[in-house]
Amino acid sequence: MNDVLRTLSEARPDELNPDAPVGHDVRRMELARAMTAGDDTAARGKRRRVRPVWALGLAGAVAAGALVAVTVIPAGTGPAGDPGGGQAVDAKTVLLAAAERADGQPDTVRAYWYRVLVASHTHTVGSAGARYTIVTREREESWMPSEPGVKAWSRHRYLGAKPATEADAEAWRRAGSPRRFEVALPIAPGSKIAKPRTVFEAGAGPVRSVRGTPMVDGNKIYWIGHNVTMREVQSLPADPERLKAELMRWYDGRGTEGGGPARAEMWLYNVAQGLVMELPVRPRVRAAAFRMLAGLPSVKSLGRVRDPRGRAGDAVAVDRKTPGGVVRHRMIIDSSTGTALATENIMLNPKDGKGGPAGRAMSSVVTLTAEWTDSGPR
């Protein structure tokens, strides 16, 4: 039992009385604990502790794509047809369950933090009257050194493009089954000014050769509101309130990748999801980040879902208004292990019909691997 649960238990001297009143927060914590119960219950309380800028990685870049002029929508006030309403298990319960599991993970640092991500994006292509949507995917591997003076390494591969749905596939076939797709991307999220047209190939590209990547200022490899070293990432506080205060020192009113304004809660949500999904923070810090997320009032629970790889998990989300419409930023969590599986940006309510159909995932990032290893690039 962790310290929070022990305190709650000791504060309930008559808990054996079935008629004794029990507060909602106590019930939530008990349910969170029950959700994490597994075959290793006896060992769960044992905690072992050993001791470009890469920004927020692919997940942060995807999240930033909808963060210009954001208005956070309070939980329970989403658009009509909101699938997150009326959930039996609320977001706080889901996040506290994940926190308890993360809190008990081994805290061992090795030579490299090895991470494998797959990012997907949707694009509308084709001529007027014959438009359809494609999905592009890219895989990223990275090896971040735990010690200063060692180069970071990365490997990337474009995985190709294909129609998003069967209806899109039919439109693609009517268009002659093209193998190249031209897309006009805005210079910034929400901007009406586009970059020169980008061409995506249907087929996968070659693996980009592994290369040593120099650090910013020699040793800074991550971004959590400002550039930080591996040692600073490893030194983040493991208390939710102290962690929040440390992160908020770097909030300047803009989104996580700069650009337009973003509310503090949305900014904190995206930085925190980077901590739990990608960064090599200590297990107790990951647990603190989950608990910090549990304290954000706009985070809602969406129940059990499957991520883009088909893995089951518990989904939480924040809905926000953007220039293109109402977007849901969803994070899928494996509460049984205390890990985040994926993030998705879903268009709930497109503005003026220009943001694509309601319910479409505009982008996603899936974490396949995030672990310490002594094996370098291979």
C-alpha positions as a Python dict, from the first residue, in 0.01 Angstrom:
ca = {
    (1, 'M'): (0, 0, 0),
    (2, 'N'): (146, 339, -88),
    (3, 'D'): (166, 636, 151),
    (4, 'V'): (-155, 798, 29),
    (5, 'L'): (-359, 481, 68),
    (6, 'R'): (-209, 415, 411),
    (7, 'T'): (-303, 764, 526),
    (8, 'L'): (-658, 721, 398),
    (9, 'S'): (-687, 383, 568),
    (10, 'E'): (-563, 514, 900),
    (11, 'A'): (-803, 807, 879),
    (12, 'R'): (-1096, 563, 869),
    (13, 'P'): (-1098, 398, 1215),
    (14, 'D'): (-1447, 247, 1168),
    (15, 'E'): (-1396, 113, 816),
    (16, 'L'): (-1502, -233, 930),
    (17, 'N'): (-1849, -99, 996),
    (18, 'P'): (-2045, -148, 671),
    (19, 'D'): (-2281, 135, 767),
    (20, 'A'): (-2003, 388, 820),
    (21, 'P'): (-2011, 674, 566),
    (22, 'V'): (-1721, 677, 319),
    (23, 'G'): (-1617, 987, 127),
    (24, 'H'): (-1613, 994, -253),
    (25, 'D'): (-1236, 1048, -262),
    (26, 'V'): (-1181, 741, -43),
    (27, 'R'): (-1400, 530, -272),
    (28, 'R'): (-1211, 663, -574),
    (29, 'M'): (-876, 572, -423),
    (30, 'E'): (-1002, 224, -328),
    (31, 'L'): (-1131, 169, -681),
    (32, 'A'): (-801, 293, -825),
    (33, 'R'): (-621, 39, -611),
    (34, 'A'): (-859, -238, -716),
    (35, 'M'): (-806, -155, -1085),
    (36, 'T'): (-434, -222, -1047),
    (37, 'A'): (-472, -555, -868),
    (38, 'G'): (-305, -842, -1050),
    (39, 'D'): (-113, -1162, -993),
    (40, 'D'): (176, -969, -838),
    (41, 'T'): (-32, -805, -562),
    (42, 'A'): (201, -923, -289),
    (43, 'A'): (504, -764, -449),
    (44, 'R'): (328, -445, -552),
    (45, 'G'): (428, -248, -244),
    (46, 'K'): (799, -312, -290),
    (47, 'R'): (965, -9, -446),
    (48, 'R'): (1320, -33, -573),
    (49, 'R'): (1516, 287, -618),
    (50, 'V'): (1850, 312, -782),
    (51, 'R'): (1932, 602, -841),
    (52, 'P'): (1729, 1973, -3204),
    (53, 'V'): (1652, 1976, -2852),
    (54, 'W'): (1426, 1674, -2884),
    (55, 'A'): (1136, 1884, -2758),
    (56, 'L'): (838, 1663, -2670),
    (57, 'G'): (924, 1424, -2951),
    (58, 'L'): (662, 1309, -3198),
    (59, 'A'): (390, 1309, -2935),
    (60, 'G'): (457, 1669, -2839),
    (61, 'A'): (468, 1780, -3199),
    (62, 'V'): (135, 1612, -3270),
    (63, 'A'): (-21, 1765, -2961),
    (64, 'A'): (108, 2108, -3054),
    (65, 'G'): (-67, 2089, -3388),
    (66, 'A'): (-397, 2190, -3232),
    (67, 'L'): (-276, 2426, -2961),
    (68, 'V'): (-316, 2768, -3118),
    (69, 'A'): (-580, 2990, -2956),
    (70, 'V'): (-698, 2704, -2738),
    (71, 'T'): (-991, 2729, -2500),
    (72, 'V'): (-1018, 2436, -2259),
    (73, 'I'): (-1370, 2299, -2229),
    (74, 'P'): (-1455, 2191, -1872),
    (75, 'A'): (-1520, 1821, -1821),
    (76, 'G'): (-1877, 1715, -1883),
    (77, 'T'): (-1958, 2011, -2112),
    (78, 'G'): (-1847, 1866, -2445),
    (79, 'P'): (-2044, 1877, -2769),
    (80, 'A'): (-2367, 1687, -2816),
    (81, 'G'): (-2308, 1315, -2859),
    (82, 'D'): (-1996, 1331, -2641),
    (83, 'P'): (-1895, 966, -2588),
    (84, 'G'): (-1715, 1061, -2267),
    (85, 'G'): (-2029, 1148, -2069),
    (86, 'G'): (-2170, 940, -1787),
    (87, 'Q'): (-1866, 720, -1727),
    (88, 'A'): (-1877, 482, -1426),
    (89, 'V'): (-1501, 522, -1370),
    (90, 'D'): (-1393, 885, -1371),
    (91, 'A'): (-1064, 1026, -1496),
    (92, 'K'): (-923, 1074, -1148),
    (93, 'T'): (-971, 706, -1069),
    (94, 'V'): (-805, 598, -1394),
    (95, 'L'): (-509, 830, -1340),
    (96, 'L'): (-461, 738, -974),
    (97, 'A'): (-464, 370, -1070),
    (98, 'A'): (-191, 436, -1326),
    (99, 'A'): (2, 639, -1068),
    (100, 'E'): (4, 355, -816),
    (101, 'R'): (139, 111, -1073),
    (102, 'A'): (401, 358, -1200),
    (103, 'D'): (506, 422, -840),
    (104, 'G'): (609, 59, -798),
    (105, 'Q'): (816, 21, -1115),
    (106, 'P'): (1193, -43, -1087),
    (107, 'D'): (1402, 275, -1087),
    (108, 'T'): (1714, 168, -1275),
    (109, 'V'): (1906, 395, -1513),
    (110, 'R'): (2111, 235, -1792),
    (111, 'A'): (2327, 365, -2076),
    (112, 'Y'): (2044, 481, -2308),
    (113, 'W'): (1678, 568, -2291),
    (114, 'Y'): (1547, 373, -2591),
    (115, 'R'): (1219, 479, -2743),
    (116, 'V'): (1017, 366, -3047),
    (117, 'L'): (719, 574, -3162),
    (118, 'V'): (486, 560, -3463),
    (119, 'A'): (312, 885, -3560),
    (120, 'S'): (14, 908, -3796),
    (121, 'H'): (-146, 1210, -3963),
    (122, 'T'): (-454, 1247, -4183),
    (123, 'H'): (-464, 1475, -4490),
    (124, 'T'): (-743, 1560, -4731),
    (125, 'V'): (-631, 1533, -5094),
    (126, 'G'): (-777, 1518, -5444),
    (127, 'S'): (-952, 1767, -5668),
    (128, 'A'): (-1268, 1962, -5589),
    (129, 'G'): (-1569, 1732, -5581),
    (130, 'A'): (-1349, 1425, -5553),
    (131, 'R'): (-1176, 1475, -5220),
    (132, 'Y'): (-1070, 1191, -4993),
    (133, 'T'): (-852, 1140, -4687),
    (134, 'I'): (-520, 962, -4656),
    (135, 'V'): (-321, 857, -4352),
    (136, 'T'): (57, 895, -4344),
    (137, 'R'): (276, 718, -4088),
    (138, 'E'): (634, 756, -3967),
    (139, 'R'): (841, 548, -3725),
    (140, 'E'): (1103, 702, -3497),
    (141, 'E'): (1365, 522, -3290),
    (142, 'S'): (1590, 714, -3054),
    (143, 'W'): (1871, 638, -2811),
    (144, 'M'): (1923, 911, -2549),
    (145, 'P'): (2240, 877, -2340),
    (146, 'S'): (2215, 886, -1964),
    (147, 'E'): (2560, 1038, -1928),
    (148, 'P'): (2682, 1375, -2059),
    (149, 'G'): (2936, 1382, -2340),
    (150, 'V'): (2771, 1097, -2532),
    (151, 'K'): (2581, 1167, -2853),
    (152, 'A'): (2214, 1091, -2897),
    (153, 'W'): (2114, 874, -3191),
    (154, 'S'): (1799, 840, -3395),
    (155, 'R'): (1655, 638, -3681),
    (156, 'H'): (1352, 738, -3886),
    (157, 'R'): (1143, 575, -4156),
    (158, 'Y'): (846, 702, -4351),
    (159, 'L'): (598, 413, -4355),
    (160, 'G'): (383, 524, -4647),
    (161, 'A'): (31, 659, -4705),
    (162, 'K'): (-306, 495, -4767),
    (163, 'P'): (-675, 592, -4776),
    (164, 'A'): (-819, 639, -4428),
    (165, 'T'): (-1145, 443, -4476),
    (166, 'E'): (-1307, 216, -4731),
    (167, 'A'): (-1507, 513, -4860),
    (168, 'D'): (-1180, 702, -4905),
    (169, 'A'): (-1032, 398, -5081),
    (170, 'E'): (-1321, 399, -5328),
    (171, 'A'): (-1265, 769, -5399),
    (172, 'W'): (-893, 701, -5438),
    (173, 'R'): (-963, 425, -5691),
    (174, 'R'): (-1200, 653, -5884),
    (175, 'A'): (-916, 907, -5897),
    (176, 'G'): (-694, 648, -6070),
    (177, 'S'): (-523, 501, -5759),
    (178, 'P'): (-245, 763, -5749),
    (179, 'R'): (79, 671, -5576),
    (180, 'R'): (170, 1029, -5488),
    (181, 'F'): (-37, 1279, -5290),
    (182, 'E'): (5, 1657, -5281),
    (183, 'V'): (-90, 1829, -4956),
    (184, 'A'): (-96, 2199, -4868),
    (185, 'L'): (18, 2230, -4507),
    (186, 'P'): (-26, 2557, -4312),
    (187, 'I'): (289, 2735, -4195),
    (188, 'A'): (145, 2721, -3844),
    (189, 'P'): (-161, 2558, -3684),
    (190, 'G'): (-472, 2754, -3780),
    (191, 'S'): (-290, 2968, -4033),
    (192, 'K'): (-452, 3043, -4368),
    (193, 'I'): (-106, 3067, -4529),
    (194, 'A'): (24, 2737, -4666),
    (195, 'K'): (374, 2611, -4723),
    (196, 'P'): (481, 2497, -5071),
    (197, 'R'): (283, 2181, -5144),
    (198, 'T'): (420, 1868, -4979),
    (199, 'V'): (425, 1539, -5170),
    (200, 'F'): (365, 1212, -4984),
    (201, 'E'): (441, 881, -5151),
    (202, 'A'): (208, 583, -5112),
    (203, 'G'): (500, 346, -5059),
    (204, 'A'): (732, 336, -4761),
    (205, 'G'): (1064, 516, -4776),
    (206, 'P'): (1413, 397, -4683),
    (207, 'V'): (1541, 395, -4328),
    (208, 'R'): (1733, 713, -4262),
    (209, 'S'): (2080, 622, -4149),
    (210, 'V'): (2156, 631, -3779),
    (211, 'R'): (2362, 933, -3685),
    (212, 'G'): (2503, 1096, -3377),
    (213, 'T'): (2302, 1401, -3279),
    (214, 'P'): (2476, 1686, -3095),
    (215, 'M'): (2299, 1824, -2788),
    (216, 'V'): (2179, 2181, -2746),
    (217, 'D'): (2437, 2366, -2535),
    (218, 'G'): (2631, 2041, -2531),
    (219, 'N'): (2407, 1840, -2296),
    (220, 'K'): (2040, 1942, -2325),
    (221, 'I'): (1824, 1680, -2490),
    (222, 'Y'): (1463, 1738, -2384),
    (223, 'W'): (1210, 2018, -2360),
    (224, 'I'): (958, 2051, -2076),
    (225, 'G'): (885, 2420, -2105),
    (226, 'H'): (1255, 2489, -2143),
    (227, 'N'): (1563, 2296, -2254),
    (228, 'V'): (1679, 2045, -1994),
    (229, 'T'): (1953, 1791, -1946),
    (230, 'M'): (1908, 1424, -1869),
    (231, 'R'): (2015, 1496, -1511),
    (232, 'E'): (1746, 1764, -1478),
    (233, 'V'): (1484, 1523, -1611),
    (234, 'Q'): (1598, 1265, -1357),
    (235, 'S'): (1585, 1526, -1079),
    (236, 'L'): (1223, 1638, -1125),
    (237, 'P'): (1027, 1632, -797),
    (238, 'A'): (814, 1327, -718),
    (239, 'D'): (545, 1526, -537),
    (240, 'P'): (252, 1631, -763),
    (241, 'E'): (227, 1986, -629),
    (242, 'R'): (602, 2046, -642),
    (243, 'L'): (616, 1896, -992),
    (244, 'K'): (336, 2125, -1108),
    (245, 'A'): (511, 2429, -959),
    (246, 'E'): (840, 2334, -1124),
    (247, 'L'): (680, 2293, -1466),
    (248, 'M'): (467, 2606, -1442),
    (249, 'R'): (777, 2817, -1389),
    (250, 'W'): (829, 2787, -1764),
    (251, 'Y'): (477, 2859, -1884),
    (252, 'D'): (468, 3186, -2078),
    (253, 'G'): (113, 3183, -2213),
    (254, 'R'): (201, 3008, -2538),
    (255, 'G'): (162, 2651, -2659),
    (256, 'T'): (420, 2381, -2596),
    (257, 'E'): (590, 2447, -2929),
    (258, 'G'): (552, 2826, -2913),
    (259, 'G'): (320, 3001, -3153),
    (260, 'G'): (-22, 3123, -3040),
    (261, 'P'): (-167, 3142, -2690),
    (262, 'A'): (-262, 2836, -2485),
    (263, 'R'): (-430, 2825, -2148),
    (264, 'A'): (-220, 2710, -1855),
    (265, 'E'): (-418, 2390, -1799),
    (266, 'M'): (-387, 2283, -2162),
    (267, 'W'): (-15, 2359, -2160),
    (268, 'L'): (31, 2159, -1840),
    (269, 'Y'): (-173, 1868, -1978),
    (270, 'N'): (50, 1839, -2283),
    (271, 'V'): (376, 1870, -2091),
    (272, 'A'): (254, 1611, -1841),
    (273, 'Q'): (152, 1366, -2113),
    (274, 'G'): (506, 1396, -2249),
    (275, 'L'): (639, 1302, -1906),
    (276, 'V'): (421, 993, -1871),
    (277, 'M'): (446, 877, -2231),
    (278, 'E'): (796, 949, -2356),
    (279, 'L'): (1050, 1100, -2119),
    (280, 'P'): (1296, 902, -1901),
    (281, 'V'): (1164, 1033, -1571),
    (282, 'R'): (1194, 828, -1254),
    (283, 'P'): (895, 602, -1186),
    (284, 'R'): (793, 811, -884),
    (285, 'V'): (797, 1124, -1104),
    (286, 'R'): (582, 951, -1365),
    (287, 'A'): (344, 861, -1084),
    (288, 'A'): (345, 1224, -969),
    (289, 'A'): (264, 1337, -1324),
    (290, 'F'): (-36, 1100, -1333),
    (291, 'R'): (-151, 1239, -998),
    (292, 'M'): (-102, 1594, -1122),
    (293, 'L'): (-317, 1513, -1427),
    (294, 'A'): (-579, 1368, -1192),
    (295, 'G'): (-607, 1711, -1034),
    (296, 'L'): (-687, 1896, -1358),
    (297, 'P'): (-1062, 1968, -1367),
    (298, 'S'): (-1096, 1957, -1746),
    (299, 'V'): (-967, 1601, -1782),
    (300, 'K'): (-1250, 1353, -1847),
    (301, 'S'): (-1274, 976, -1867),
    (302, 'L'): (-1383, 802, -2189),
    (303, 'G'): (-1384, 444, -2066),
    (304, 'R'): (-1213, 144, -2224),
    (305, 'V'): (-1090, 188, -2581),
    (306, 'R'): (-826, 47, -2816),
    (307, 'D'): (-527, 242, -2937),
    (308, 'P'): (-427, 256, -3307),
    (309, 'R'): (-231, -69, -3260),
    (310, 'G'): (-535, -247, -3116),
    (311, 'R'): (-413, -247, -2756),
    (312, 'A'): (-679, -202, -2488),
    (313, 'G'): (-653, 79, -2237),
    (314, 'D'): (-840, 343, -2039),
    (315, 'A'): (-885, 675, -2220),
    (316, 'V'): (-880, 1022, -2068),
    (317, 'A'): (-906, 1345, -2262),
    (318, 'V'): (-931, 1722, -2270),
    (319, 'D'): (-1158, 1890, -2526),
    (320, 'R'): (-1062, 2231, -2663),
    (321, 'K'): (-1175, 2490, -2909),
    (322, 'T'): (-934, 2566, -3191),
    (323, 'P'): (-968, 2774, -3509),
    (324, 'G'): (-1068, 2455, -3694),
    (325, 'G'): (-1330, 2340, -3445),
    (326, 'V'): (-1355, 2141, -3121),
    (327, 'V'): (-1068, 1895, -3088),
    (328, 'R'): (-1036, 1612, -2837),
    (329, 'H'): (-685, 1535, -2716),
    (330, 'R'): (-710, 1174, -2597),
    (331, 'M'): (-451, 974, -2405),
    (332, 'I'): (-485, 596, -2374),
    (333, 'I'): (-339, 446, -2057),
    (334, 'D'): (-265, 92, -1949),
    (335, 'S'): (-365, 132, -1583),
    (336, 'S'): (-240, -218, -1500),
    (337, 'T'): (120, -120, -1578),
    (338, 'G'): (117, 257, -1523),
    (339, 'T'): (219, 339, -1879),
    (340, 'A'): (69, 558, -2150),
    (341, 'L'): (13, 373, -2477),
    (342, 'A'): (-87, 644, -2723),
    (343, 'T'): (-221, 994, -2779),
    (344, 'E'): (-471, 1103, -3042),
    (345, 'N'): (-616, 1430, -3169),
    (346, 'I'): (-978, 1376, -3273),
    (347, 'M'): (-1196, 1632, -3450),
    (348, 'L'): (-1525, 1636, -3259),
    (349, 'N'): (-1698, 1936, -3412),
    (350, 'P'): (-1534, 2083, -3725),
    (351, 'K'): (-1587, 2452, -3786),
    (352, 'D'): (-1768, 2531, -4113),
    (353, 'G'): (-1714, 2171, -4224),
    (354, 'K'): (-1348, 2240, -4299),
    (355, 'G'): (-1186, 2026, -4034),
    (356, 'G'): (-1293, 1693, -4178),
    (357, 'P'): (-1581, 1476, -4058),
    (358, 'A'): (-1667, 1470, -3689),
    (359, 'G'): (-1502, 1184, -3503),
    (360, 'R'): (-1199, 1153, -3733),
    (361, 'A'): (-857, 1111, -3574),
    (362, 'M'): (-642, 1386, -3723),
    (363, 'S'): (-319, 1254, -3574),
    (364, 'S'): (-189, 999, -3327),
    (365, 'V'): (133, 884, -3165),
    (366, 'V'): (179, 528, -3040),
    (367, 'T'): (457, 432, -2799),
    (368, 'L'): (588, 87, -2887),
    (369, 'T'): (891, 92, -2658),
    (370, 'A'): (1015, 328, -2387),
    (371, 'E'): (1278, 174, -2162),
    (372, 'W'): (1634, 189, -2038),
    (373, 'T'): (1889, -27, -2217),
    (374, 'D'): (2263, -83, -2226),
    (375, 'S'): (2245, -164, -2600),
    (376, 'G'): (2342, 124, -2827),
    (377, 'P'): (2219, 193, -3181),
    (378, 'R'): (2211, -121, -3395),
}
